[in-house]
Amino acid sequence: MSVHKKEILGISEKCMIQKCSCGAFHLHYQYLSITIKKETLFAIMHKCYAWKEQIKKSASCCHKRPFKLSLGVCTLTISYEDFEEFNQVIQEVTTKLLNLDQLMVKGLASLN
């Protein structure tokens, strides 16, 4: 029986994302745990960004509404109160996966 090792990439009180040695990512939110691909994680990042922009543009429209995310046959509903925390973990993990921190350092170094 193979043993899969998991590395925690991002964690908060209600959300955690782990990278498994099999190549999959495990997204935990409250009582739910789903296994997703890297591409799905990036799609979630994009949807979080779009939702945040929608909230900025029309606060009355989205005020207190939950963030709903369809992932195949599963719909994940993030409460309005938890969205910032969920989004922060998603952004942290995708930043790590895209090596954006290193790109920023290289970009700043090339400006000097």
Contacts in CASP RR format, 6 or more apart in sequence:
PFRMAT RR
TARGET T0000
AUTHOR 0000-0000-0000
METHOD contacts of the structure
MODEL  1
MSVHKKEILGISEKCMIQKCSCGAFHLHYQYLSITIKKETLFAIMHKCYA
WKEQIKKSASCCHKRPFKLSLGVCTLTISYEDFEEFNQVIQEVTTKLLNL
DQLMVKGLASLN
4 20 0 8 1.000
4 21 0 8 1.000
4 22 0 8 1.000
5 20 0 8 1.000
5 21 0 8 1.000
6 18 0 8 1.000
6 19 0 8 1.000
6 20 0 8 1.000
6 21 0 8 1.000
6 26 0 8 1.000
7 18 0 8 1.000
7 19 0 8 1.000
8 16 0 8 1.000
8 17 0 8 1.000
8 18 0 8 1.000
9 17 0 8 1.000
9 18 0 8 1.000
9 19 0 8 1.000
9 25 0 8 1.000
9 92 0 8 1.000
9 93 0 8 1.000
9 96 0 8 1.000
9 97 0 8 1.000
10 16 0 8 1.000
10 17 0 8 1.000
10 89 0 8 1.000
10 92 0 8 1.000
10 93 0 8 1.000
11 17 0 8 1.000
11 89 0 8 1.000
12 85 0 8 1.000
12 86 0 8 1.000
12 88 0 8 1.000
12 89 0 8 1.000
13 85 0 8 1.000
14 29 0 8 1.000
14 30 0 8 1.000
14 82 0 8 1.000
14 85 0 8 1.000
14 86 0 8 1.000
15 27 0 8 1.000
15 28 0 8 1.000
15 29 0 8 1.000
15 82 0 8 1.000
15 85 0 8 1.000
15 86 0 8 1.000
15 89 0 8 1.000
15 90 0 8 1.000
16 26 0 8 1.000
16 27 0 8 1.000
16 28 0 8 1.000
16 89 0 8 1.000
17 25 0 8 1.000
17 26 0 8 1.000
17 27 0 8 1.000
17 28 0 8 1.000
17 41 0 8 1.000
17 89 0 8 1.000
17 90 0 8 1.000
17 93 0 8 1.000
18 25 0 8 1.000
18 26 0 8 1.000
18 28 0 8 1.000
19 25 0 8 1.000
19 26 0 8 1.000
20 26 0 8 1.000
20 35 0 8 1.000
23 38 0 8 1.000
24 35 0 8 1.000
24 36 0 8 1.000
24 37 0 8 1.000
25 35 0 8 1.000
25 36 0 8 1.000
25 37 0 8 1.000
25 38 0 8 1.000
25 40 0 8 1.000
25 41 0 8 1.000
25 93 0 8 1.000
26 33 0 8 1.000
26 34 0 8 1.000
26 35 0 8 1.000
26 36 0 8 1.000
27 33 0 8 1.000
27 34 0 8 1.000
27 35 0 8 1.000
27 36 0 8 1.000
27 41 0 8 1.000
27 44 0 8 1.000
29 76 0 8 1.000
29 78 0 8 1.000
29 82 0 8 1.000
29 86 0 8 1.000
30 82 0 8 1.000
32 76 0 8 1.000
34 71 0 8 1.000
34 74 0 8 1.000
34 76 0 8 1.000
36 44 0 8 1.000
36 71 0 8 1.000
38 97 0 8 1.000
40 71 0 8 1.000
41 90 0 8 1.000
41 93 0 8 1.000
41 94 0 8 1.000
41 97 0 8 1.000
42 94 0 8 1.000
42 97 0 8 1.000
44 69 0 8 1.000
44 71 0 8 1.000
44 90 0 8 1.000
45 90 0 8 1.000
45 91 0 8 1.000
45 94 0 8 1.000
47 69 0 8 1.000
48 67 0 8 1.000
48 83 0 8 1.000
48 86 0 8 1.000
48 87 0 8 1.000
48 90 0 8 1.000
48 91 0 8 1.000
51 62 0 8 1.000
51 67 0 8 1.000
51 83 0 8 1.000
51 87 0 8 1.000
52 87 0 8 1.000
54 61 0 8 1.000
54 62 0 8 1.000
55 62 0 8 1.000
63 80 0 8 1.000
64 80 0 8 1.000
65 80 0 8 1.000
66 77 0 8 1.000
66 78 0 8 1.000
66 79 0 8 1.000
66 80 0 8 1.000
66 83 0 8 1.000
67 77 0 8 1.000
67 78 0 8 1.000
67 80 0 8 1.000
67 83 0 8 1.000
67 86 0 8 1.000
68 75 0 8 1.000
68 76 0 8 1.000
68 77 0 8 1.000
68 78 0 8 1.000
69 75 0 8 1.000
69 76 0 8 1.000
69 77 0 8 1.000
69 78 0 8 1.000
70 76 0 8 1.000
78 86 0 8 1.000
95 101 0 8 1.000
END
